[in-house]
Amino acid sequence: MNKDKFYRVLKFSTISVAIFSIIFLLFCFFLKFHRSQSSQKQDHSQEVIEKDFADDPDDKIINIFYSADDFNALATCVSMASVLKNVSKDKEINFYIVYLDDKKFNDENMSKIESLKTKIRDFKLHFISFDSNKLSNFDKQDWHASILIKLWAPSLFPNIKRILWLDDDVIILKNIDEFYSQDLSEKYLAAVDISSYYNKYFGEYKNSRYWITAGVGLYNLQELRKDKIQDKLIECAKKYAYQNMSDEEKKEILGGVEEYALTNVIKKEKAILLPYRYCIMCFLDVFGKGHFKSEEEEIKKSIAMHFSGAWKPWKGRVGILDYYYEFWEKYFKLTPYYKKIE
């Protein structure tokens, strides 16, 4: 082979290798990008990636946690609408919805939930599947299994510092920035102590000197994890579930199994006890009469309203005072589920 032919072959080989290398690098980049996009989609529809929001500053993020599925999609959507209307515009809102195994929202309900982004404001929505086998110890108790999920909050959100738990039948009435940003240093949670309210209207109850209502709660997940409180909460709840109490005994205890655990594990000095206006309860007419000098005016100052008990506003207006229902209907109208309820 002469010198000119050798150099032509060498030049051709060099160019071929360069072209092949560029094509290979582009292929690798495309593959990496595709995997990244797939991972993000999976995160959106299934579980929160561990690093999500781990480094986000507390003063810019509002984390909200629901336990929900198709059964309570309407109520959850109304509650979410009330949150979206009552958080400052400079805050980012992250909704975390935990569902039991395969009981996630269907496509129709998902679309309705997502529509709040254009109807009200943008937010991030994440779903976490919860293993129902963890609730096998509670299959004989009277409360729906999904409400117990909040006891697992410290491990469900391993890299989040604080989160606001809301029951699906809770609506937010006022801006929650101040509530969410409370100083939780060395505290486990901020919640409403409703014992004095129960005592005033129903007489003294066993264990009612201090009682946390679980409908609304701001959890210091960092502190709960540090002191390994989750296991203590679950063990306490198991003991209560297995006590086979009569209906009368359960009334004396007050509330559900998760409230029993929160109250009996979290000592008073480790909780910020909020005034009743942070979570007024309106599940009977008697609960809406007499406890304020002027009920309607006081309710207008309240942060949250909890429709706990059998009387739910989406089932009908019977048993619910008009001015309670009107607050709920205000946010109901903002959702695609809205219809006139008699």
C-alpha positions in Angstrom: 0.0 0.0 0.0 1.5 3.4 -1.0 1.6 6.3 1.3 -1.3 8.3 -0.3 -3.6 5.3 -0.1 -2.7 4.7 3.5 -3.5 8.2 4.5 -6.9 8.1 2.7 -7.8 4.9 4.5 -6.7 6.4 7.8 -8.6 9.6 7.2 -11.8 7.6 6.3 -11.4 5.4 9.4 -11.0 8.4 11.6 -14.0 10.2 10.2 -16.1 6.9 10.5 -15.1 6.5 14.1 -16.0 10.1 14.9 -19.4 9.8 13.2 -20.1 6.5 15.0 -19.1 8.1 18.3 -21.4 11.1 17.8 -24.3 8.8 16.9 -23.6 6.6 20.0 -23.4 9.6 22.3 -26.7 11.0 20.9 -28.3 7.5 21.4 -27.1 7.4 25.0 -28.4 10.9 25.7 -31.8 10.1 24.2 -32.0 6.9 26.2 -31.1 8.7 29.4 -33.6 11.5 28.7 -36.4 8.9 28.0 -35.7 7.0 31.2 -35.7 10.3 33.1 -39.1 11.2 31.7 -40.5 7.8 32.4 -39.3 8.0 36.0 -41.0 11.4 36.5 -44.3 10.1 35.1 -44.1 7.1 37.4 -43.5 9.4 40.3 -46.5 11.5 39.4 -48.8 8.5 39.4 -47.4 6.2 42.0 -44.9 7.2 44.6 -42.8 10.2 45.7 -39.2 9.8 44.8 -37.1 9.9 47.9 -35.2 13.1 47.1 -38.4 15.1 46.3 -38.7 18.3 48.3 -36.0 17.1 50.7 -34.1 20.4 50.3 -37.0 22.7 49.8 -37.1 25.6 52.3 -40.0 25.3 54.7 -41.2 28.9 54.0 -41.9 28.3 50.3 -43.7 24.9 50.5 -47.1 23.8 51.8 -47.3 20.0 52.1 -50.9 18.6 52.5 -51.6 14.9 53.1 -54.9 13.1 52.5 -56.0 9.5 52.6 -58.4 9.1 49.6 -59.7 6.9 46.8 -62.7 6.9 44.5 -65.1 6.5 47.5 -64.2 10.0 48.9 -63.0 11.7 45.7 -65.7 14.3 45.8 -65.1 15.3 49.4 -61.3 15.3 48.9 -61.7 17.5 45.8 -63.8 20.1 47.7 -61.3 20.1 50.6 -58.4 20.6 48.1 -60.3 23.5 46.5 -60.6 25.2 49.9 -56.9 24.8 50.5 -56.0 26.2 47.1 -58.1 29.3 47.8 -56.6 29.9 51.2 -52.8 29.7 50.6 -50.7 32.7 49.7 -49.8 33.0 46.0 -46.1 32.8 46.6 -46.3 29.4 48.1 -46.0 26.1 46.3 -48.6 23.5 47.2 -47.9 19.8 47.2 -50.8 17.4 47.7 -49.9 13.9 48.8 -52.7 11.4 48.4 -52.2 8.0 50.1 -54.4 5.1 48.9 -54.8 1.5 50.0 -53.1 -0.8 47.5 -54.9 -0.6 44.2 -57.7 1.8 45.3 -56.4 4.8 43.6 -58.6 7.3 41.8 -60.0 6.2 38.5 -59.3 8.3 35.3 -62.6 10.3 35.6 -61.9 11.3 39.2 -58.3 12.0 38.5 -59.3 14.3 35.6 -61.6 16.2 38.0 -59.0 16.6 40.6 -56.4 17.8 38.0 -58.9 20.4 36.7 -58.4 22.4 39.9 -55.1 23.4 38.4 -56.8 25.5 35.8 -59.9 26.4 37.7 -58.1 27.8 40.8 -54.2 27.5 40.8 -51.4 25.2 40.0 -50.1 22.5 42.4 -48.2 19.3 42.5 -50.0 16.0 43.0 -48.3 12.8 44.2 -49.8 9.4 45.0 -48.4 6.8 47.4 -49.7 3.2 47.6 -50.1 1.9 51.2 -49.9 -1.8 52.0 -53.2 -2.7 53.5 -51.6 -5.7 55.2 -50.2 -3.3 57.7 -53.8 -2.7 58.9 -54.6 -6.3 59.4 -54.5 -5.8 63.2 -57.4 -3.3 62.9 -59.9 -5.3 60.9 -62.3 -5.8 63.8 -62.5 -2.2 64.9 -65.3 0.2 63.9 -63.4 2.9 62.1 -62.5 2.8 58.4 -59.0 1.5 57.9 -57.9 4.4 55.8 -58.1 6.9 58.7 -55.3 4.9 60.5 -52.8 5.8 57.7 -51.9 9.1 59.4 -50.1 7.1 62.1 -47.6 6.0 59.5 -46.9 9.5 58.3 -43.3 9.7 59.6 -42.2 6.7 57.4 -44.5 7.6 54.4 -42.7 10.9 53.9 -39.1 10.1 54.9 -37.5 13.3 53.5 -40.2 15.8 54.4 -39.9 17.9 57.6 -43.5 18.8 58.2 -46.9 18.0 56.7 -50.5 19.1 57.3 -52.9 16.2 57.6 -56.5 17.0 56.6 -59.5 14.6 56.7 -61.5 14.6 53.4 -64.4 16.2 55.3 -62.4 19.3 56.4 -62.6 22.6 54.6 -60.2 25.5 55.1 -61.9 28.8 55.7 -58.9 31.2 56.2 -55.3 31.6 55.0 -53.3 28.7 56.5 -49.8 30.1 56.1 -49.6 31.1 59.7 -50.9 27.7 60.9 -48.5 25.8 58.6 -45.4 27.9 59.6 -45.8 27.6 63.3 -42.6 27.0 65.3 -42.6 23.2 66.0 -39.1 23.1 67.6 -39.0 20.0 69.8 -42.8 19.5 69.3 -44.4 16.5 67.6 -47.5 18.3 66.2 -49.8 21.2 66.4 -53.5 20.3 66.8 -56.7 21.3 68.5 -57.5 20.0 72.0 -61.3 19.5 72.0 -61.7 18.1 75.5 -63.0 21.3 77.1 -65.6 21.6 74.3 -66.8 18.0 74.8 -66.9 18.5 78.6 -68.9 21.7 78.3 -71.7 20.1 76.3 -71.6 16.4 77.2 -70.3 16.3 80.7 -66.9 15.0 82.0 -65.6 12.0 80.1 -62.8 9.6 80.9 -59.5 10.7 79.5 -61.0 13.9 78.3 -58.8 16.4 80.2 -56.6 16.5 77.1 -57.8 15.2 73.7 -56.3 15.8 70.2 -58.8 15.9 67.3 -57.2 14.1 64.4 -59.2 15.8 61.6 -56.5 18.5 61.2 -53.0 18.2 62.4 -49.6 19.7 61.5 -47.0 17.1 62.0 -43.3 17.6 62.8 -42.1 14.5 60.9 -38.5 15.2 61.7 -39.1 15.1 65.4 -41.5 12.2 65.2 -38.8 10.2 63.3 -36.0 11.2 65.7 -37.9 9.9 68.7 -39.3 6.9 66.9 -42.9 7.8 67.8 -44.5 6.0 64.9 -44.1 2.5 66.4 -45.5 3.8 69.8 -48.6 5.2 68.0 -49.3 2.0 66.2 -48.9 -0.2 69.3 -51.2 2.1 71.2 -53.8 2.0 68.5 -53.6 -1.8 68.4 -54.3 -2.1 72.1 -57.3 0.2 71.7 -58.7 -1.8 68.7 -58.5 -5.0 70.7 -60.3 -3.8 73.8 -63.7 -4.9 72.5 -65.4 -1.8 74.0 -69.1 -1.3 74.1 -70.6 1.7 72.3 -70.9 3.5 75.6 -67.3 2.8 76.5 -66.2 4.1 73.1 -68.2 7.3 73.7 -66.3 7.8 77.0 -63.0 7.5 75.3 -64.1 10.0 72.6 -63.1 10.0 68.9 -61.5 7.2 66.8 -58.6 4.9 67.3 -56.1 7.2 65.8 -57.2 10.1 68.1 -56.8 7.7 71.0 -53.2 6.9 70.0 -52.2 10.5 69.3 -53.6 11.6 72.7 -52.1 8.8 74.8 -48.7 8.7 73.2 -48.0 12.4 72.5 -47.7 14.1 75.9 -49.1 17.6 76.4 -45.7 19.2 76.5 -44.8 17.8 73.1 -47.9 19.3 71.4 -48.9 22.8 70.5 -52.5 23.0 71.5 -54.5 25.2 69.2 -57.8 27.1 70.0 -61.0 25.6 68.8 -61.3 28.0 65.9 -58.5 26.0 64.1 -60.9 23.1 63.7 -64.6 23.7 64.6 -66.7 20.5 64.4 -70.2 20.5 63.1 -71.6 17.0 62.9 -74.8 17.7 64.9 -77.1 20.7 65.3 -76.3 20.8 69.0 -72.6 21.3 68.0 -73.5 24.4 66.1 -75.5 26.1 68.8 -74.6 27.8 72.0 -70.9 27.4 72.1 -70.2 30.9 70.7 -71.9 34.1 71.7 -72.6 34.7 68.0 -72.0 31.5 66.0 -72.0 32.9 62.6 -69.6 35.7 63.4 -67.2 33.4 65.3 -67.2 30.8 62.5 -66.2 33.5 60.0 -63.0 33.8 62.1 -62.3 30.1 62.0 -59.4 28.4 60.2 -61.0 25.1 59.4 -64.4 23.4 59.6 -64.7 19.6 60.1 -67.9 17.8 59.1 -67.1 14.8 61.3 -69.8 12.2 62.0 -72.6 10.9 59.9 -74.0 14.2 58.6 -72.0 15.0 55.4 -72.9 18.0 53.3 -72.5 16.1 50.0 -75.1 13.6 51.2 -77.8 16.1 52.0 -78.5 19.2 54.1 -80.4 17.4 56.8 -78.8 17.8 60.2 -76.4 20.6 59.1 -77.1 24.2 60.0 -77.5 26.5 56.9 -74.5 28.7 57.7 -72.3 25.6 58.1 -73.5 24.3 54.7 -73.0 27.6 53.0 -69.3 27.6 53.8 -68.9 24.1 52.3 -71.0 24.9 49.2 -68.7 27.9 48.5 -65.9 25.5 47.7 -68.1 22.8 46.3 -69.1 25.2 43.5 -65.4 25.5 42.4 -65.2 21.7 41.6 -66.5 19.8 38.6 -68.6 17.7 41.0 -70.9 20.5 41.8 -74.7 20.0 41.7 -77.5 21.5 43.7 -78.1 19.5 46.9 -81.4 19.6 48.8 
